[in-house]
């Protein structure tokens, strides 16, 4: 069989052969056409490329019929399974979005398949095509604080446009951190095998981490104390007073925990006017950046730790802080107050519509 290639097609096929990004099957088809166009005998092509005569003839004909585009992929056979009726697809979508099974809180592929009378894989395909995931749910809480906007603009303003000659700290307590020891030693990680850890554990006491995140430098001042009453919070404020430049104002972003508003705390703040408290809206802990730090220390140091005493736990926490402060990296707040308020208003409107 004779094939004639123009310069453009020959250049494209040669590029396919040399490229590592091209699929092996497509590269093989390009070699078949190139060798045929170079008048190489069919038997020699089959021996060199280790292909059969039907394969050789198939891609020669495909090139003659469809040109170079015909080599990019094979022809797909029609499915033996007839497509689902539109009414059946709509039934699945309607039940998914507006109903639930009588014996459960949400649909699964199997329960939906039994309800509608189709296969579970058909249900899976419908959900995938319409980006529906009934098995997953996200938590949320819309703040009903009457001063939400005022507090939000105050706190976010400190993140995006901090005052001069001042330090901004995001402050909170991570309470009831447990010193947990495992009942059996775990096995180390190996190629092809995860490390192991027993599901049960021994409790050896708790501590509370008071943390002040410098939102613009990324450093953290922390102290572990046995409880989280106003006495401990005052002790931590005094630590911040000693560890910061006396010529700078100190802005503290805190939540609405009663300890932060205790009369003893207010009395201390009156005597130290360079300290100013900024309260986040109620039910809006996500506004406080130190919560992001708490997530990191939990994932990276506490959750999988083996700690045989409270002292070991405290030591592990302080070592983590020391290491972090050697190479601090601040969290970047990007959302503007207006963007947040728009989302909150939309969420409240949806809640009113549903209820």
C-alpha positions as CSV (number, residue, x, y, z in Angstrom):
1,X,0.0,0.0,0.0
2,X,1.3,3.4,-0.9
3,X,0.7,6.5,1.2
4,X,1.7,10.1,0.2
5,X,2.5,12.5,3.1
6,X,2.7,16.3,2.7
7,X,5.4,18.1,4.6
8,X,3.0,19.3,7.3
9,X,1.6,15.9,8.1
10,X,5.1,14.3,8.1
11,X,6.4,17.0,10.4
12,X,3.4,16.4,12.8
13,X,3.9,12.6,12.8
14,X,7.7,13.0,13.4
15,X,6.9,15.3,16.4
16,X,4.5,12.7,17.8
17,X,7.2,10.0,17.6
18,X,9.8,12.1,19.4
19,X,7.4,13.5,22.1
20,X,7.2,11.9,25.5
21,X,3.8,13.6,26.1
22,X,2.1,11.6,23.3
23,X,0.3,8.4,24.2
24,X,2.2,5.2,23.2
25,X,-0.7,4.0,21.0
26,X,-0.8,7.3,19.1
27,X,3.0,7.1,18.6
28,X,2.7,3.6,17.2
29,X,0.1,4.8,14.7
30,X,2.4,7.6,13.6
31,X,5.2,5.1,13.0
32,X,3.0,2.9,10.9
33,X,2.0,5.7,8.6
34,X,5.6,7.1,8.4
35,X,7.1,3.7,7.6
36,X,4.4,3.0,5.0
37,X,5.0,6.4,3.4
38,X,8.7,5.5,3.2
39,X,7.9,2.5,1.1
40,X,9.0,-0.1,3.7
41,X,7.6,-3.6,3.2
42,X,4.6,-4.6,5.2
43,X,6.3,-7.6,6.7
44,X,9.3,-5.5,7.9
45,X,6.9,-3.0,9.5
46,X,5.1,-5.7,11.4
47,X,8.4,-7.3,12.5
48,X,9.9,-4.0,13.6
49,X,6.8,-2.7,15.4
50,X,5.6,-6.1,16.6
51,X,2.1,-5.7,15.3
52,X,-0.3,-7.9,13.3
53,X,-1.5,-7.5,9.8
54,X,-5.0,-6.4,10.8
55,X,-3.6,-3.7,13.0
56,X,-1.3,-2.5,10.2
57,X,-4.1,-2.4,7.7
58,X,-6.6,-0.8,10.1
59,X,-4.4,2.4,10.7
60,X,-3.4,2.7,7.1
61,X,-7.1,2.7,6.1
62,X,-7.9,5.1,9.0
63,X,-5.3,7.6,7.7
64,X,-6.6,7.4,4.1
65,X,-10.2,7.9,5.3
66,X,-9.7,10.5,8.0
67,X,-6.3,11.9,7.6
68,X,-4.0,12.7,10.6
69,X,-6.9,13.3,12.9
70,X,-8.0,9.7,12.5
71,X,-4.8,8.5,14.3
72,X,-5.5,10.4,17.5
73,X,-8.0,7.9,19.0
74,X,-9.8,4.7,18.0
75,X,-13.4,4.6,17.2
76,X,-15.6,3.9,20.2
77,X,-18.2,1.2,20.0
78,X,-21.7,2.0,20.9
79,X,-22.7,1.0,24.5
80,X,-24.7,-2.2,24.8
81,X,-26.6,-0.5,27.7
82,X,-29.4,1.7,26.5
83,X,-29.3,5.3,28.0
84,X,-31.6,6.0,30.9
85,X,-34.9,7.7,30.1
86,X,-34.9,11.4,30.9
87,X,-37.8,10.9,33.3
88,X,-35.7,8.4,35.3
89,X,-32.8,10.8,35.6
90,X,-35.1,13.5,36.7
91,X,-36.6,11.3,39.3
92,X,-33.2,10.6,40.8
93,X,-32.3,14.3,40.8
94,X,-35.7,15.3,42.4
95,X,-35.4,12.7,45.2
96,X,-31.8,13.6,45.8
97,X,-32.5,17.3,46.1
98,X,-35.8,17.3,47.9
99,X,-36.4,13.9,49.6
100,X,-34.7,11.3,51.8
101,X,-35.2,7.6,52.6
102,X,-37.6,6.7,55.3
103,X,-35.0,4.8,57.3
104,X,-31.9,7.0,57.0
105,X,-30.9,10.7,57.0
106,X,-29.5,10.7,53.4
107,X,-29.3,8.7,50.2
108,X,-26.7,6.3,49.2
109,X,-26.2,4.8,45.7
110,X,-27.7,1.5,46.8
111,X,-30.8,3.0,48.6
112,X,-31.5,5.3,45.7
113,X,-31.1,2.5,43.2
114,X,-33.6,0.4,45.1
115,X,-36.0,3.3,45.3
116,X,-35.9,4.2,41.6
117,X,-35.3,0.7,40.1
118,X,-31.9,1.3,38.4
119,X,-28.4,0.1,39.1
120,X,-26.2,1.7,41.7
121,X,-23.6,2.6,39.1
122,X,-26.3,4.5,37.1
123,X,-27.1,6.5,40.2
124,X,-23.4,7.1,40.7
125,X,-23.0,8.4,37.1
126,X,-26.0,10.7,37.5
127,X,-24.7,12.2,40.8
128,X,-21.2,12.6,39.3
129,X,-22.5,14.4,36.2
130,X,-24.6,16.8,38.3
131,X,-21.9,17.2,41.0
132,X,-24.1,15.9,43.8
133,X,-22.6,14.2,46.9
134,X,-25.4,13.3,49.3
135,X,-23.0,11.4,51.6
136,X,-21.1,14.5,52.5
137,X,-22.2,17.5,54.6
138,X,-20.4,20.6,55.7
139,X,-20.9,22.4,59.0
140,X,-21.8,26.1,59.1
141,X,-23.0,28.7,61.5
142,X,-24.3,32.2,60.5
143,X,-23.7,34.7,63.2
144,X,-26.7,36.6,64.6
145,X,-24.6,39.2,66.4
146,X,-26.4,42.5,66.0
147,X,-23.0,44.2,65.9
148,X,-21.7,41.7,63.3
149,X,-20.7,44.3,60.7
150,X,-19.1,46.7,63.1
151,X,-17.0,44.0,64.8
152,X,-16.1,42.4,61.4
153,X,-14.9,45.6,60.0
154,X,-12.9,46.3,63.1
155,X,-11.1,43.0,63.1
156,X,-10.6,42.6,59.4
157,X,-9.3,46.2,59.3
158,X,-6.6,45.3,61.7
159,X,-5.6,42.4,59.3
160,X,-5.6,44.4,56.1
161,X,-4.7,47.9,57.3
162,X,-2.9,47.7,60.7
163,X,-2.3,50.9,62.7
164,X,1.2,52.4,62.9
165,X,3.4,51.9,65.9
166,X,1.3,49.0,67.1
167,X,1.4,45.2,67.3
168,X,-1.7,43.2,66.4
169,X,-2.1,39.8,68.2
170,X,-4.8,37.2,67.5
171,X,-5.3,35.6,70.9
172,X,-7.2,32.6,72.2
173,X,-6.9,29.5,74.4
174,X,-6.7,25.9,73.2
175,X,-8.1,24.2,76.2
176,X,-8.1,20.6,77.3
177,X,-5.1,19.4,75.2
178,X,-4.6,15.8,76.3
179,X,-1.3,14.1,76.9
180,X,-2.1,10.8,75.2
181,X,0.0,7.7,75.3
182,X,-0.8,4.7,73.0
183,X,-1.5,1.3,74.6
184,X,1.0,-0.4,72.2
185,X,3.9,0.9,70.2
186,X,3.1,1.6,66.6
187,X,4.9,0.1,63.5
188,X,7.1,2.4,61.4
189,X,6.3,3.4,57.9
190,X,7.7,1.2,55.1
191,X,7.5,1.2,51.3
192,X,4.0,0.2,50.5
193,X,2.8,0.2,54.1
194,X,1.6,3.1,56.3
195,X,2.8,3.6,59.8
196,X,0.5,2.3,62.5
197,X,-1.0,3.6,65.7
198,X,-3.4,2.0,68.1
199,X,-6.9,3.4,68.2
200,X,-7.0,3.3,72.1
201,X,-4.8,5.3,74.4
202,X,-3.9,6.2,78.0
203,X,-4.7,9.7,79.3
204,X,-2.1,11.4,81.4
205,X,-3.7,14.8,82.0
206,X,-4.4,18.0,80.2
207,X,-3.1,21.5,79.7
208,X,-4.3,24.7,78.1
209,X,-2.3,26.6,75.5
210,X,-2.6,30.4,75.6
211,X,-1.4,31.7,72.3
212,X,-0.9,35.2,70.8
213,X,-0.3,35.1,67.0
214,X,1.5,38.2,65.7
215,X,-0.7,38.5,62.6
216,X,1.8,40.4,60.5
217,X,5.0,38.6,61.5
218,X,3.7,35.1,62.0
219,X,5.5,34.6,65.3
220,X,3.6,33.1,68.3
221,X,3.9,33.8,72.0
222,X,2.6,30.9,73.9
223,X,2.3,29.6,77.5
224,X,0.8,26.4,78.9
225,X,-1.3,26.8,82.0
226,X,-3.4,24.2,83.9
227,X,-6.7,26.1,83.5
228,X,-8.3,28.9,81.5
229,X,-9.9,31.2,84.0
230,X,-9.5,34.9,84.2
231,X,-6.5,34.4,86.5
232,X,-4.6,32.5,83.8
233,X,-5.6,35.0,81.2
234,X,-4.3,37.9,83.3
235,X,-1.0,36.0,83.7
236,X,-0.8,35.6,79.9
237,X,-1.6,39.4,79.4
238,X,1.3,40.2,81.8
239,X,3.6,37.9,79.7
240,X,2.6,39.8,76.6
241,X,3.3,43.1,78.4
242,X,6.8,41.9,79.3
243,X,7.5,40.5,75.8
244,X,6.5,43.5,73.8
245,X,8.0,47.0,73.2
246,X,6.6,49.4,75.8
247,X,6.5,52.1,73.2
248,X,4.0,50.2,71.0
249,X,0.3,49.9,71.3
250,X,-1.0,46.3,71.5
251,X,-4.2,45.3,69.8
252,X,-5.7,42.0,70.9
253,X,-8.2,40.2,68.8
254,X,-10.2,37.8,71.0
255,X,-13.5,36.0,71.0
256,X,-16.4,36.5,73.4
257,X,-15.4,34.0,76.0
258,X,-16.4,35.3,79.5
259,X,-12.8,35.1,80.7
260,X,-11.9,37.9,78.3
261,X,-14.5,40.2,79.7
262,X,-14.1,39.5,83.4
263,X,-14.0,42.5,85.7
264,X,-10.4,41.6,86.8
265,X,-9.3,41.7,83.2
266,X,-11.1,45.0,82.6
267,X,-9.4,46.5,85.6
268,X,-6.0,45.4,84.4
269,X,-6.7,46.8,80.9
270,X,-7.7,50.2,82.5
271,X,-4.2,50.3,84.1
272,X,-2.5,49.4,80.9
273,X,-4.0,51.7,78.2
274,X,-1.7,50.5,75.5
275,X,-3.6,47.2,75.4
276,X,-6.8,47.4,73.4
277,X,-9.3,44.5,73.0
278,X,-11.1,43.8,69.7
279,X,-13.9,41.2,70.0
280,X,-14.9,39.0,67.1
281,X,-18.6,38.6,66.3
282,X,-20.4,35.8,68.2
283,X,-20.4,32.4,66.5
284,X,-17.7,33.6,64.1
285,X,-14.5,32.0,65.4
286,X,-13.2,31.8,61.8
287,X,-12.5,35.6,62.0
288,X,-9.8,34.9,64.6
289,X,-6.6,34.0,62.7
290,X,-5.1,32.2,65.7
291,X,-7.6,29.4,65.1
292,X,-5.6,28.6,61.9
293,X,-2.5,28.2,64.0
294,X,-4.4,25.9,66.4
295,X,-5.3,23.7,63.5
296,X,-1.6,23.5,62.4
297,X,-0.2,22.6,65.8
298,X,-3.0,20.0,66.2
299,X,-2.3,18.3,62.9
300,X,1.5,18.6,63.0
301,X,2.4,18.0,66.6
302,X,-0.4,16.9,68.9
303,X,-2.9,14.5,67.2
304,X,-0.3,11.8,66.4
305,X,2.0,12.5,69.3
306,X,2.9,9.9,72.0
307,X,3.0,11.8,75.2
308,X,3.4,10.1,78.5
309,X,2.9,13.1,80.8
310,X,1.7,16.7,80.9
311,X,5.3,17.8,81.1
312,X,6.1,16.0,77.9
313,X,3.0,17.6,76.3
314,X,4.1,21.1,77.4
315,X,7.7,20.4,76.1
316,X,6.4,19.3,72.8
317,X,4.2,22.4,72.4
318,X,7.0,24.8,73.3
319,X,9.4,23.1,71.0
320,X,6.9,23.4,68.2
321,X,6.6,27.2,68.9
322,X,10.3,27.7,69.1
323,X,10.8,25.9,65.7
324,X,8.0,27.9,64.1
325,X,9.3,31.2,65.4
326,X,12.7,30.5,63.8
327,X,11.1,30.7,60.4
328,X,7.8,32.6,60.9
329,X,5.3,32.7,58.1
330,X,2.2,34.9,58.6
331,X,-1.2,33.8,57.4
332,X,-2.5,36.1,54.7
333,X,-6.1,37.4,55.2
334,X,-7.5,38.2,51.8
335,X,-11.3,38.5,52.2
336,X,-12.6,42.1,52.4
337,X,-15.4,43.0,54.8
338,X,-17.8,43.8,51.9
339,X,-17.2,40.3,50.4
340,X,-17.8,38.6,53.7
341,X,-21.0,40.6,54.3
342,X,-22.3,39.7,50.9
343,X,-21.9,36.0,51.6
344,X,-23.4,36.3,55.0
345,X,-26.4,38.2,53.6
346,X,-26.9,35.5,51.0
347,X,-26.7,32.7,53.6
348,X,-29.3,34.4,55.8
349,X,-31.6,34.9,52.8
350,X,-31.3,31.2,51.9
351,X,-32.1,30.3,55.6
352,X,-35.2,32.5,55.5
353,X,-36.3,30.8,52.2
354,X,-35.9,27.3,53.7
355,X,-37.6,28.1,57.0
